[in-house]
């Protein structure tokens, strides 16, 4: 059986990482300094992450097959991952990444709404698009029992 690849749809990104590899984001520097006071396990993870990210200012991720009607790409800014480790702050792109991970668990009965489509300002500025996304997901995932709406409170 031949698997047809779905067209990729780029998600709008509220972050605008600088594409200049010489650019050093002051927030990255501050977050890296803060991680030095965290437990050794977190420091080791940040060091590994820093080696993996290198000169990039974000990590591109793609949704797993059949998570959405079309493959969705998202960008996780490096600074947001550092904020998770240094300040325990969570960004919507990280929440989306976790949803992608959980979607792929074996025998999952869960479907996930795209958090970028259901976030607060989307609900107030474009409620029709939010409703359309919710309906599309229900129609797309007729085989799922649970529908989860990951979101970032406050």
C-alpha positions as CSV (number, residue, x, y, z in Angstrom):
1,X,0.0,0.0,0.0
2,X,1.4,3.4,-0.9
3,X,1.0,6.2,1.7
4,X,0.2,9.6,0.3
5,X,2.0,12.4,2.0
6,X,-0.3,15.2,3.1
7,X,0.6,18.8,2.0
8,X,2.4,20.7,4.6
9,X,0.7,23.8,6.1
10,X,2.9,26.3,7.8
11,X,1.4,27.5,11.1
12,X,1.5,31.2,11.8
13,X,4.1,31.9,14.4
14,X,4.0,34.7,16.9
15,X,7.8,34.3,17.4
16,X,10.2,35.8,14.9
17,X,13.5,34.3,15.7
18,X,16.4,36.1,14.1
19,X,17.9,34.1,11.2
20,X,21.3,35.6,11.7
21,X,23.5,33.0,13.4
22,X,25.7,35.8,14.8
23,X,22.7,37.2,16.7
24,X,22.7,36.4,20.4
25,X,19.3,36.9,22.0
26,X,19.7,38.5,25.5
27,X,16.8,36.4,26.8
28,X,18.8,33.3,25.8
29,X,21.9,34.5,27.7
30,X,19.8,35.3,30.8
31,X,18.0,31.9,30.7
32,X,21.3,30.1,30.2
33,X,22.7,31.9,33.3
34,X,19.6,31.0,35.3
35,X,19.9,27.3,34.4
36,X,23.2,27.3,36.2
37,X,21.4,27.5,39.5
38,X,19.0,24.6,38.7
39,X,19.6,20.9,39.6
40,X,22.4,19.1,37.8
41,X,19.9,17.0,35.8
42,X,18.4,20.2,34.3
43,X,21.8,21.7,33.6
44,X,22.8,18.5,31.7
45,X,19.6,18.6,29.7
46,X,20.1,22.3,28.8
47,X,23.7,21.5,27.8
48,X,22.5,18.7,25.5
49,X,19.8,20.9,24.1
50,X,22.3,23.7,23.4
51,X,24.5,21.3,21.4
52,X,21.5,20.1,19.4
53,X,20.2,23.6,18.6
54,X,23.6,25.0,17.8
55,X,23.2,28.3,15.9
56,X,19.5,27.8,15.3
57,X,17.1,30.0,17.1
58,X,14.2,27.6,16.9
59,X,13.4,24.0,16.4
60,X,11.0,23.0,13.6
61,X,8.5,20.2,14.3
62,X,5.9,18.6,12.2
63,X,2.7,17.0,13.4
64,X,2.5,13.2,13.2
65,X,0.6,11.6,10.3
66,X,-3.2,11.9,10.7
67,X,-3.0,14.1,13.8
68,X,-4.6,16.9,11.7
69,X,-6.2,16.8,8.2
70,X,-3.0,18.3,6.9
71,X,0.5,18.1,8.2
72,X,1.2,21.1,10.5
73,X,4.6,22.6,11.1
74,X,5.4,24.6,14.2
75,X,8.5,26.4,15.4
76,X,9.6,26.1,19.0
77,X,11.9,29.1,19.8
78,X,15.0,28.0,21.6
79,X,14.5,30.7,24.2
80,X,11.1,29.2,25.1
81,X,12.7,25.8,25.8
82,X,15.3,27.5,28.0
83,X,12.5,29.4,29.8
84,X,10.9,26.0,30.6
85,X,14.1,24.8,32.2
86,X,15.2,28.1,33.9
87,X,11.9,29.6,35.0
88,X,9.4,26.8,34.7
89,X,7.6,28.9,32.1
90,X,5.6,27.2,29.4
91,X,5.0,28.4,25.9
92,X,2.1,27.4,23.6
93,X,4.6,25.9,21.0
94,X,5.9,23.6,23.7
95,X,2.4,22.5,24.7
96,X,1.7,21.7,21.0
97,X,4.9,19.6,20.9
98,X,3.8,17.6,24.0
99,X,0.3,17.1,22.3
100,X,2.1,15.7,19.2
101,X,4.1,13.3,21.4
102,X,1.0,12.1,23.3
103,X,-0.9,11.7,20.0
104,X,1.6,9.1,18.9
105,X,1.2,6.9,22.0
106,X,0.2,3.4,21.3
107,X,-3.6,2.8,21.0
108,X,-4.4,6.4,21.9
109,X,-8.1,7.2,21.9
110,X,-7.3,10.9,22.0
111,X,-7.4,13.6,19.3
112,X,-6.0,17.0,20.0
113,X,-7.2,20.4,18.9
114,X,-4.4,22.6,17.6
115,X,-3.6,25.0,20.4
116,X,-2.7,27.8,18.0
117,X,-6.3,27.6,16.6
118,X,-8.1,27.7,20.0
119,X,-6.0,30.2,22.0
120,X,-7.8,33.0,23.7
121,X,-7.3,35.8,21.2
122,X,-8.4,33.5,18.3
123,X,-11.6,32.8,20.2
124,X,-12.5,36.5,20.6
125,X,-11.2,37.8,17.2
126,X,-12.3,34.9,15.0
127,X,-14.8,32.6,16.7
128,X,-16.0,31.2,13.4
129,X,-12.5,29.9,12.5
130,X,-12.3,28.3,16.0
131,X,-15.7,26.6,15.6
132,X,-14.7,25.4,12.1
133,X,-11.5,23.9,13.5
134,X,-13.4,22.1,16.3
135,X,-15.9,20.7,13.8
136,X,-13.2,19.7,11.3
137,X,-11.4,17.8,14.1
138,X,-14.6,16.0,15.1
139,X,-15.3,15.0,11.5
140,X,-11.7,14.0,10.9
141,X,-11.3,11.8,14.0
142,X,-14.5,9.8,14.0
143,X,-12.4,6.9,15.4
144,X,-11.3,8.8,18.6
145,X,-13.1,8.7,21.9
146,X,-11.6,11.8,23.6
147,X,-10.9,15.2,22.2
148,X,-8.4,17.3,24.2
149,X,-7.9,21.0,23.9
150,X,-4.4,21.8,25.2
151,X,-4.1,25.5,26.1
152,X,-2.0,27.9,28.0
153,X,-3.8,29.5,30.9
154,X,-2.8,33.1,31.7
